[in-house]
Amino acid sequence: MSDTLSLPPAGADKKTGLHSALPLWLRLPKPLGRCQFTGMSRGTMIELILPCAANGNRAPVKSVQIKKKYATRGIRLISGPSLAEYLDGLATQQACEAACDATGAGNAEEAD
């Protein structure tokens, strides 16, 4: 089985994109490793799932920790649909910003 992510053709339905490529739950990559589905580093994924200064102390992606009762360590799992939703929102936001930048000259004319 291939470890690479194959992207859907342009114009594909939103539900068939990254949503269908990601499993329901992803395990954090090993240290110095990258996610086999998104290519993100372990550190980047940790910034998305745990509250920290980088995300305004609000984790944008859902995660759970599986830990035995007296264990000091556990397994951190990331919600695939939550991660896909976050990435879709980020892509939409960046597309809007690019569109606003492209029409930035029009905004200067409105100020006159």
C-alpha positions as CSV (number, residue, x, y, z in Angstrom):
1,M,0.0,0.0,0.0
2,S,1.3,3.5,-0.8
3,D,2.1,6.0,1.9
4,T,1.4,9.0,-0.3
5,L,-1.7,11.0,-0.4
6,S,-3.4,11.2,-3.7
7,L,-5.4,14.5,-4.2
8,P,-8.8,14.5,-5.9
9,P,-9.2,16.2,-9.3
10,A,-10.0,19.9,-9.3
11,G,-13.6,20.6,-8.7
12,A,-14.3,17.4,-6.8
13,D,-17.0,17.4,-4.2
14,K,-15.9,18.7,-0.8
15,K,-16.8,15.4,0.9
16,T,-14.5,13.4,-1.5
17,G,-11.4,15.5,-0.9
18,L,-9.2,15.3,2.1
19,H,-12.2,14.1,4.2
20,S,-12.3,10.7,2.5
21,A,-8.5,10.4,2.5
22,L,-8.1,10.8,6.3
23,P,-9.0,8.0,8.7
24,L,-11.4,8.7,11.5
25,W,-8.5,8.9,14.0
26,L,-4.8,9.6,13.3
27,R,-2.0,8.8,15.6
28,L,0.7,11.4,16.1
29,P,3.8,10.8,14.0
30,K,6.9,9.6,15.7
31,P,9.4,12.3,16.8
32,L,11.1,13.9,13.8
33,G,8.5,12.1,11.6
34,R,5.7,13.5,9.4
35,C,2.1,12.6,9.1
36,Q,1.6,10.1,6.3
37,F,-1.7,11.8,5.3
38,T,-0.9,15.5,5.5
39,G,2.9,15.7,5.5
40,M,2.8,17.9,8.7
41,S,5.5,17.5,11.3
42,R,4.8,16.2,14.7
43,G,5.4,19.6,16.2
44,T,2.9,21.3,13.9
45,M,0.3,18.7,14.7
46,I,0.9,19.2,18.5
47,E,0.4,22.9,18.0
48,L,-3.0,22.2,16.4
49,I,-4.3,19.8,19.1
50,L,-3.0,21.2,22.4
51,P,-3.7,24.7,23.8
52,C,-0.6,26.8,23.5
53,A,0.5,30.4,22.8
54,A,0.7,29.6,19.0
55,N,-3.0,28.9,18.8
56,G,-4.2,31.5,21.4
57,N,-4.6,28.8,24.0
58,R,-7.5,27.3,22.0
59,A,-6.8,24.0,20.2
60,P,-8.5,24.2,16.7
61,V,-8.3,20.4,16.1
62,K,-9.9,17.8,18.4
63,S,-7.9,15.0,19.9
64,V,-8.1,12.4,22.6
65,Q,-5.6,10.7,24.8
66,I,-5.9,7.0,25.6
67,K,-4.2,6.2,28.8
68,K,-4.4,3.3,31.4
69,K,-5.4,4.3,34.9
70,Y,-2.0,4.6,36.5
71,A,0.1,5.1,33.4
72,T,2.2,8.3,33.0
73,R,2.1,8.2,29.2
74,G,-0.6,7.5,26.7
75,I,-1.5,7.5,23.0
76,R,-2.7,10.8,21.5
77,L,-5.2,10.4,18.7
78,I,-6.2,13.2,16.4
79,S,-9.7,13.5,14.9
80,G,-9.4,13.1,11.1
81,P,-12.7,15.0,10.3
82,S,-11.7,17.8,12.7
83,L,-8.3,18.1,11.1
84,A,-9.8,18.1,7.6
85,E,-12.4,20.8,8.6
86,Y,-9.6,23.0,10.0
87,L,-7.5,22.7,6.9
88,D,-10.6,23.4,4.7
89,G,-11.3,26.5,6.7
90,L,-7.7,27.6,6.4
91,A,-7.8,27.1,2.7
92,T,-11.0,29.1,2.4
93,Q,-9.5,31.9,4.6
94,Q,-6.4,32.1,2.5
95,A,-8.4,32.1,-0.8
96,C,-10.5,35.1,0.5
97,E,-7.3,36.9,1.6
98,A,-5.8,36.4,-1.8
99,A,-9.0,37.7,-3.5
100,C,-9.0,40.7,-1.2
101,D,-5.4,41.4,-2.0
102,A,-6.1,41.1,-5.8
103,T,-8.9,43.7,-5.5
104,G,-6.9,45.9,-3.1
105,A,-6.5,48.6,-5.7
106,G,-10.3,48.8,-5.9
107,N,-10.5,49.5,-2.2
108,A,-8.2,52.5,-2.5
109,E,-10.5,54.1,-5.2
110,E,-13.5,53.7,-2.8
111,A,-11.7,55.8,-0.2
112,D,-11.7,58.8,-2.6
